[in-house]
Amino acid sequence: MSSATAIAHPNIALVKYWGKANTEYNIPATPSLSIALSALTTETTVSENDSDQVVINGLLVADKKINLWLERLRQEIELPSLTITSESNFPVSAGLASSASGFAALTEAISSAFDLGWDIKQKTDWARRGSASAARSVTGAWSTLVPLASDHPTIDSCDTTQIHDESYWDLAVVVAITDDTPKLFSSTIGMELSRATSDYYSSWVSSTHRDFTSALNAVAQKDFQTLAEIADFSCRKMHALMLSSIPAMMYWNSTTLDCIQVIKKLIAQKLPVFFTIDAGPQVKTICPPDLTDTVLERLAQVSGVKKLLQSKIGGGARSI
Ligand code: DP6
């Protein structure tokens, strides 16, 4: 009986992916840049069984995304029925990129259990088909996800690259959990709503291409200040786009706003720190490691913060 276990870290985007150029192959409309979080992990085991079963954090679930992904995979390769067991050490479906680490670990585990011999390109392409940000968790550390221009997109019309490993730039991330219940709009649904309804969508896509190029330069020069400004801008533009969609998507809560005020005060004191927020109410603060205690201490004073997590930059998905 074939079986394998893999682990992967979620990642947070500093230049955001929001919007799809192609839904069949899940090709993003925007290039994105992310860092993986070493302290947060998803561990996934796949093993042959009599029927498909998905167990996430101890609960048997009907996961449409995983089922569709398996269906598509089985159109390409022969696979037996599987039990997929996945455990994460952080809240799932709450804007903490659990689908990114989930599909990255699942892809790695399947590749290993059935000796598929997938190279990194095939792993990132299949993980991306499950959830596009998962491709960046396959490569981990500092990763880019870039759509490749094509009139007839296929599964490989996208590039995922680890541009630097986890030791490149010693930065810390503090995650303020302000609500750990699942989000109202999944990213998949939310970004299709933005594409179909927001007047700002095309400016979002074109300006993200510019932000991406500037962010790559900032990372190459370890220019924290410039990276902070671009990440802040990309985050604000994505949330403005969400708000301008019909129906409007507002992922923040009042504690999210209080955390933002706290970080803004640190920025006003000229401290090297910035925050970013994905499709959920959690606030992710990035700073040099020697500022972690200050950030933790300030965010701990915000009433409504349920939990604070701290992390360094982590690597890619791997079999264990
Ligand atoms: C806001 O990768 O979860 O976190 O491809 O539809 O599964 P699907 O979307 P997903 O979207 C992530 C959106 C984001 C920004 C980002 O990670 O770049």
Residues whose N, C-alpha, C, O or C-beta is under 5 A from the ligand:
A	BS01	DP6	A13 V15 K16 Y17 S32 S99 G130 S131 A132 S133 A134 S187 T188 D278 A279
